[in-house]
């Protein structure tokens, strides 16, 4: 009789300990983010911005701001390094997920030291040129190694010598552009 009680106690302990032990295996650090793994993060964030009520009727600069804010927020919490974020943004432009100006603005927000890298990427420059849009990136560093980035985005000439607001959908086929 004593051995049956002892067996029952041993089985009970094993049943309680098994989930705790297996939980330790799941507490391992997830794999580091890669440019490829961040594509879903970027796409989901851009689509989330587009899901806002009235997005399709917003002015181009308001759309840009909404998309930049959403994508920046998602990448900021991804844990990815600035270099990986820059590579992911360049890839997203190449894939047509986001526009070149959005990528540059996001880099300036989330990975300021990499904004110039994103702006200098061939695919980014090509998309801007193809759509008649321009981007100016001005970066400065402080004595502590901090980077400040100012991004200027302009659209094609609207006539009369004035530039239009940057259009985040120019040259991009993405869910948020209505295509």
Backbone bond lengths (Angstrom), bond angles and torsions (degrees), N, CA, C in turn:
res aa  C-N    CA-C-N  psi(-1)  N-CA   C-N-CA  omega(-1)  CA-C   N-CA-C  phi
1 X - - - 1.441 - - 1.522 109.84 -
2 X 1.336 114.64 -41.64 1.462 119.47 -179.71 1.525 110.40 -62.27
3 X 1.320 117.86 -38.00 1.454 121.16 -178.02 1.533 110.83 -68.84
4 X 1.332 118.38 -32.69 1.463 120.26 176.57 1.519 110.70 -67.45
5 X 1.326 117.72 -39.93 1.472 120.68 177.94 1.522 110.14 -66.64
6 X 1.307 115.49 -40.06 1.460 119.89 178.53 1.523 109.81 -64.43
7 X 1.315 117.68 -40.76 1.467 121.69 177.44 1.521 110.58 -63.78
8 X 1.333 117.00 -41.73 1.459 121.35 -179.97 1.525 110.62 -63.65
9 X 1.324 117.82 -40.92 1.463 122.32 177.69 1.525 109.75 -64.88
10 X 1.307 117.68 -43.50 1.465 121.65 -179.81 1.524 110.54 -62.79
11 X 1.328 117.52 -42.99 1.467 120.91 178.62 1.526 109.79 -64.95
12 X 1.310 118.56 -40.82 1.462 122.23 179.68 1.525 110.85 -62.65
13 X 1.307 116.11 -44.33 1.471 120.34 178.47 1.524 109.87 -63.46
14 X 1.294 117.51 -42.57 1.466 121.42 179.90 1.524 110.94 -62.62
15 X 1.324 117.64 -39.35 1.457 121.08 -179.43 1.527 110.96 -68.13
16 X 1.312 117.99 -36.22 1.457 121.92 178.57 1.523 110.21 -75.20
17 X 1.308 117.42 -40.07 1.459 121.46 -176.65 1.521 112.29 -73.71
18 X 1.307 118.34 -30.48 1.470 120.94 -177.15 1.523 112.19 -59.57
19 X 1.338 120.22 -49.79 1.459 118.43 179.31 1.534 112.33 -64.01
20 X 1.318 117.65 -35.36 1.456 120.44 178.67 1.520 109.88 -65.45
21 X 1.307 116.79 -44.63 1.461 120.86 179.53 1.516 111.82 -64.66
22 X 1.325 117.18 -41.54 1.460 119.26 -179.62 1.522 110.71 -72.04
23 X 1.335 117.37 -26.42 1.464 121.09 177.18 1.510 111.57 -63.95
24 X 1.308 116.57 -30.82 1.455 120.56 178.58 1.520 109.94 -64.72
25 X 1.295 118.00 -37.39 1.461 121.30 179.20 1.524 111.10 -64.76
26 X 1.331 117.68 -34.18 1.451 121.04 -179.63 1.522 112.41 -80.27
27 X 1.302 118.81 -12.01 1.456 122.05 -178.26 1.520 111.85 -85.34
28 X 1.306 117.71 8.26 1.458 120.92 179.55 1.514 110.31 -68.50
29 X 1.312 115.87 156.61 1.452 121.87 179.01 1.528 109.86 -67.25
30 X 1.348 116.89 132.73 1.462 118.55 178.73 1.528 109.99 -68.43
31 X 1.316 117.08 159.83 1.464 119.52 -179.69 1.528 110.29 -62.43
32 X 1.308 115.37 151.12 1.462 120.79 -179.29 1.524 109.65 -63.90
33 X 1.332 115.20 146.36 1.456 120.82 178.72 1.526 109.87 -67.09
34 X 1.315 114.80 145.66 1.458 121.18 176.25 1.526 107.87 -123.77
35 X 1.329 115.73 166.53 1.461 119.67 177.94 1.527 109.92 -57.39
36 X 1.324 116.60 -39.59 1.465 120.53 -179.74 1.531 111.41 -68.50
37 X 1.327 116.97 -42.75 1.466 119.19 -177.76 1.532 112.17 -68.25
38 X 1.318 117.90 -21.61 1.467 121.08 179.68 1.528 112.87 -83.65
39 X 1.339 118.08 -8.68 1.460 119.85 -179.11 1.525 111.51 -61.49
40 X 1.312 117.25 -40.23 1.463 120.76 177.26 1.517 112.10 -65.58
41 X 1.321 116.44 -37.58 1.465 121.43 178.26 1.526 109.73 -62.68
42 X 1.328 116.32 -46.06 1.465 121.37 -178.93 1.528 110.22 -64.75
43 X 1.323 116.78 -47.79 1.460 121.28 -179.01 1.523 111.92 -61.89
44 X 1.321 116.45 -45.38 1.469 120.59 -179.84 1.520 111.01 -63.00
45 X 1.323 116.77 -40.59 1.465 120.20 -179.93 1.532 111.06 -66.87
46 X 1.325 117.32 -41.38 1.468 120.43 178.61 1.527 110.46 -64.61
47 X 1.321 116.20 -42.11 1.465 119.71 178.10 1.531 111.26 -65.92
48 X 1.325 116.07 -35.19 1.466 119.92 177.14 1.521 111.66 -63.29
49 X 1.318 116.55 -39.93 1.463 120.48 177.46 1.525 109.94 -63.69
50 X 1.334 116.07 -40.76 1.461 120.89 -178.88 1.521 112.53 -69.84
51 X 1.313 116.67 -19.82 1.463 120.73 -179.39 1.530 112.06 -78.31
52 X 1.325 116.34 -7.11 1.461 119.41 178.21 1.525 109.58 -61.93
53 X 1.289 115.77 142.91 1.459 120.53 178.42 1.531 109.91 -59.43
54 X 1.312 116.26 128.43 1.463 121.58 176.91 1.517 115.29 80.43
55 X 1.330 118.00 10.22 1.467 120.44 -177.50 1.529 111.63 -56.67
56 X 1.316 117.59 -45.29 1.466 121.27 -176.21 1.526 112.39 -60.98
57 X 1.313 118.01 -25.92 1.465 120.53 -179.06 1.522 113.07 -96.49
58 X 1.319 117.63 -0.35 1.472 121.03 179.63 1.525 110.76 -68.52
59 X 1.312 115.82 153.82 1.464 121.33 173.19 1.528 108.18 -66.29
60 X 1.324 116.31 155.63 1.467 121.65 -176.99 1.523 111.98 -55.53
61 X 1.333 118.73 -43.04 1.464 119.89 -178.40 1.526 112.09 -69.06
62 X 1.322 117.48 -30.19 1.464 121.01 176.88 1.526 110.34 -71.95
63 X 1.343 116.45 -38.85 1.466 120.01 175.19 1.522 110.14 -61.77
64 X 1.319 116.08 -45.76 1.467 120.31 179.64 1.517 110.32 -57.57
65 X 1.316 116.25 -47.72 1.467 120.74 -179.42 1.526 111.73 -60.33
66 X 1.324 117.13 -42.66 1.469 120.82 -179.62 1.523 111.26 -64.17
67 X 1.334 116.26 -43.41 1.463 120.19 -179.08 1.527 110.14 -67.75
68 X 1.337 117.05 -45.28 1.466 121.01 -179.53 1.525 110.55 -60.60
69 X 1.314 116.70 -44.44 1.473 120.76 -179.36 1.526 110.56 -62.39
70 X 1.315 117.08 -45.03 1.465 121.03 -177.99 1.532 111.66 -65.97
71 X 1.330 117.01 -48.61 1.465 120.70 -178.52 1.528 110.41 -67.11
72 X 1.330 117.25 -41.13 1.469 120.66 178.46 1.518 111.37 -59.65
73 X 1.324 116.20 -45.25 1.459 120.42 179.47 1.520 112.32 -61.32
74 X 1.321 116.14 -42.57 1.464 120.32 -179.39 1.529 111.38 -66.69
75 X 1.326 117.32 -41.74 1.461 119.79 -179.80 1.529 111.91 -72.57
76 X 1.308 116.94 -32.04 1.469 120.32 -179.86 1.520 111.75 -61.72
77 X 1.318 117.22 -34.00 1.466 120.48 -178.70 1.525 112.55 -93.98
78 X 1.332 117.36 1.65 1.464 120.78 -177.54 1.522 112.94 -73.48
79 X 1.314 117.09 -21.93 1.457 120.19 -177.72 1.518 113.47 80.28
80 X 1.316 117.92 4.43 1.461 121.80 -178.61 1.530 110.26 -75.79
81 X 1.314 115.46 151.45 1.463 120.54 177.71 1.526 109.40 -72.43
82 X 1.340 117.98 158.76 1.466 120.32 177.88 1.530 112.98 -56.62
83 X 1.321 117.39 -37.58 1.469 120.38 179.60 1.527 111.34 -64.42
84 X 1.316 116.45 -42.39 1.464 120.83 179.61 1.524 109.93 -67.28
85 X 1.330 117.15 -39.47 1.463 120.66 177.63 1.526 109.99 -62.12
86 X 1.321 117.54 -44.46 1.469 120.85 178.96 1.525 110.31 -60.55
87 X 1.315 117.11 -46.70 1.469 120.59 179.23 1.534 111.26 -62.26
88 X 1.329 116.71 -38.64 1.463 120.72 179.08 1.524 111.04 -66.12
89 X 1.322 116.87 -39.49 1.464 120.07 179.38 1.528 111.00 -66.70
90 X 1.309 116.18 -41.45 1.469 120.31 177.88 1.527 109.49 -62.32
91 X 1.316 116.86 -43.73 1.467 120.78 178.68 1.528 110.51 -63.43
92 X 1.331 117.61 -39.02 1.466 121.24 179.70 1.529 111.20 -64.48
93 X 1.326 117.31 -35.31 1.472 120.41 175.05 1.520 109.23 -67.10
94 X 1.317 116.47 -44.94 1.462 121.74 179.63 1.530 111.47 -59.70
95 X 1.319 116.67 -38.17 1.467 122.35 -179.00 1.531 112.78 -80.78
96 X 1.338 117.81 -8.67 1.457 121.05 -178.18 1.511 113.73 79.26
97 X 1.320 117.01 18.52 1.461 121.25 -179.62 1.525 111.05 -77.43
98 X 1.315 116.40 -42.43 1.461 122.01 176.88 1.522 108.47 -134.63
99 X 1.318 115.74 162.10 1.457 120.23 179.76 1.523 110.28 -83.36
100 X 1.313 115.04 164.08 1.467 121.28 -178.57 1.526 111.34 -60.29
101 X 1.307 117.04 -44.85 1.469 120.43 -179.70 1.512 112.78 -63.31
102 X 1.312 116.30 -38.53 1.469 120.43 176.93 1.527 109.04 -63.68
103 X 1.329 117.00 -44.42 1.467 120.55 179.96 1.524 111.29 -60.09
104 X 1.313 117.33 -43.89 1.465 121.08 179.65 1.524 110.50 -64.53
105 X 1.323 116.96 -44.03 1.467 120.91 179.96 1.522 111.94 -64.25
106 X 1.323 116.56 -40.34 1.468 120.65 178.25 1.527 109.59 -64.77
107 X 1.329 117.01 -44.53 1.467 120.24 178.97 1.520 110.27 -60.09
108 X 1.317 117.47 -41.85 1.461 120.65 179.38 1.519 111.69 -62.58
109 X 1.321 115.87 -31.22 1.458 120.84 -179.12 1.521 113.12 -81.78
110 X 1.329 116.73 -45.51 1.466 121.52 -171.79 1.523 113.07 -96.91
111 X 1.316 117.45 -35.96 1.469 122.20 -176.87 1.536 108.67 -136.21
112 X 1.343 117.01 67.64 1.463 120.30 -171.75 1.520 114.61 -54.90
113 X 1.297 118.38 -33.34 1.456 120.68 178.37 1.514 113.16 -67.22
114 X 1.322 117.16 -14.13 1.459 122.04 -177.60 1.530 113.11 -106.62
115 X 1.322 118.69 -1.24 1.468 121.11 -178.09 1.522 111.31 -59.44
116 X 1.319 117.25 -41.02 1.467 120.30 179.20 1.528 110.72 -64.60
117 X 1.338 117.05 -36.46 1.471 120.53 177.97 1.520 110.03 -62.95
118 X 1.312 116.75 -44.61 1.467 120.76 179.56 1.531 109.57 -64.15
119 X 1.324 116.99 -46.02 1.468 120.94 -178.74 1.531 112.11 -63.82
120 X 1.326 117.46 -30.20 1.466 121.63 -177.90 1.526 113.64 -85.68
121 X 1.315 117.44 -10.00 1.469 120.58 -178.75 1.530 109.87 -63.61
122 X 1.315 115.76 136.56 1.464 121.59 -176.63 1.521 111.93 -55.49
123 X 1.320 118.65 -45.60 1.458 121.87 -177.73 1.531 110.72 -63.43
124 X 1.314 117.70 -35.16 1.466 121.82 178.85 1.525 109.51 -69.34
125 X 1.330 116.76 -48.83 1.472 120.53 179.50 1.524 110.68 -62.42
126 X 1.316 116.93 -40.32 1.467 120.47 -179.67 1.529 111.41 -63.89
127 X 1.336 116.88 -42.45 1.466 118.87 -179.30 1.525 110.67 -66.00
128 X 1.319 117.24 -41.95 1.463 120.21 177.93 1.529 110.39 -59.90
129 X 1.321 116.82 -47.37 1.466 121.18 -178.52 1.535 110.99 -64.20
130 X 1.325 116.83 -41.70 1.461 121.92 -178.03 1.525 111.77 -61.70
131 X 1.313 117.05 -33.88 1.461 121.16 -176.67 1.529 112.55 -99.01
132 X 1.328 116.96 4.54 1.465 120.07 178.60 1.518 113.10 70.39
133 X 1.310 116.67 24.09 1.464 121.13 -179.29 1.526 109.46 -108.70
134 X 1.318 115.57 158.08 1.456 119.74 -179.35 1.525 110.37 -131.58
135 X 1.315 113.95 155.80 1.462 120.94 175.44 1.515 107.88 -138.64
136 X 1.310 115.46 136.91 1.455 121.45 176.34 1.511 107.53 -121.17
137 X 1.326 116.60 126.71 1.459 121.52 179.48 1.519 107.80 -116.98
138 X 1.313 115.70 122.30 1.460 121.28 176.93 1.520 107.21 -121.61
139 X 1.315 116.02 121.67 1.468 120.61 -177.85 1.518 109.63 -120.10
140 X 1.311 114.79 147.68 1.459 120.17 173.56 1.517 108.38 -142.54
141 X 1.316 115.46 154.86 1.461 120.34 178.59 1.516 109.15 -117.91
142 X 1.312 115.19 150.84 1.455 119.65 174.30 1.527 108.33 -99.24
143 X 1.287 117.93 175.78 1.456 121.90 -177.81 1.511 114.13 -62.83
144 X 1.315 117.65 -21.90 1.468 121.66 -178.11 1.520 112.41 -90.66
145 X 1.324 117.82 3.84 1.459 120.45 179.10 1.511 114.01 91.16
146 X 1.340 117.62 3.23 1.456 120.86 177.49 1.520 110.22 -74.57
147 X 1.319 116.35 149.69 1.458 121.71 -178.82 1.525 109.34 -118.29
148 X 1.325 115.66 133.03 1.462 121.28 172.99 1.517 107.22 -114.52
149 X 1.311 116.97 135.98 1.453 121.38 -177.76 1.521 109.61 -128.18
150 X 1.319 115.00 133.46 1.451 121.45 174.98 1.530 106.72 -115.20
151 X 1.319 116.24 125.33 1.465 121.28 -179.09 1.517 108.41 -115.13
152 X 1.327 115.70 126.93 1.453 121.15 174.15 1.516 108.62 -111.94
153 X 1.332 117.58 125.35 1.466 122.29 179.36 1.518 108.24 -118.73
154 X 1.312 116.67 134.99 1.460 120.84 177.58 1.519 109.10 -138.14
155 X 1.321 114.43 147.11 1.452 120.79 178.08 1.513 110.73 -91.57
156 X 1.309 114.39 -177.60 1.467 120.78 179.02 1.516 109.53 -62.81
157 X 1.326 116.00 157.05 1.455 122.68 -179.32 1.528 109.65 -54.89
158 X 1.331 116.04 124.78 1.457 121.36 -178.37 1.523 111.69 -88.37
159 X 1.320 117.94 5.79 1.457 121.88 -177.19 1.509 109.85 97.12
160 X 1.296 117.70 149.99 1.462 120.41 179.34 1.511 112.34 70.79
161 X 1.349 117.83 17.80 1.457 120.29 178.08 1.516 114.78 77.90
162 X 1.331 118.31 7.10 1.457 120.83 -179.48 1.526 109.53 -99.96
163 X 1.310 115.84 145.98 1.455 118.61 175.37 1.515 109.32 -95.30
164 X 1.298 114.56 146.43 1.462 121.01 180.00 1.521 109.59 -83.91
165 X 1.321 114.99 165.34 1.467 119.36 173.40 1.514 108.00 -62.99
166 X 1.317 116.90 145.01 1.465 121.53 177.11 1.517 108.44 -59.46
167 X 1.315 117.02 134.55 1.458 121.87 -179.88 1.525 109.53 -105.25
168 X 1.340 118.40 113.17 1.461 120.68 -177.34 1.523 113.27 -68.13
169 X 1.335 116.93 -11.14 1.458 119.49 -179.41 1.525 113.00 -99.73
170 X 1.318 118.72 -6.64 1.459 120.19 -179.07 1.526 109.51 -65.60
171 X 1.311 115.24 121.11 1.460 120.45 177.29 1.514 114.58 77.98
172 X 1.309 117.78 9.95 1.467 120.22 -176.09 1.526 108.89 -122.31
173 X 1.315 115.23 133.13 1.458 120.43 173.22 1.524 105.67 -108.56
174 X 1.301 115.25 100.22 1.460 120.20 -178.46 1.528 108.83 -143.94
175 X 1.306 115.71 161.83 1.468 120.64 -177.42 1.519 111.55 -56.85
176 X 1.314 117.85 -37.72 1.458 119.28 -175.98 1.527 112.73 -75.16
177 X 1.320 117.97 -12.53 1.461 121.20 179.89 1.518 111.86 -90.91
178 X 1.298 117.72 -0.33 1.444 120.92 177.65 1.511 113.86 77.40
179 X 1.326 117.01 17.18 1.467 120.39 179.99 1.506 110.22 -105.48
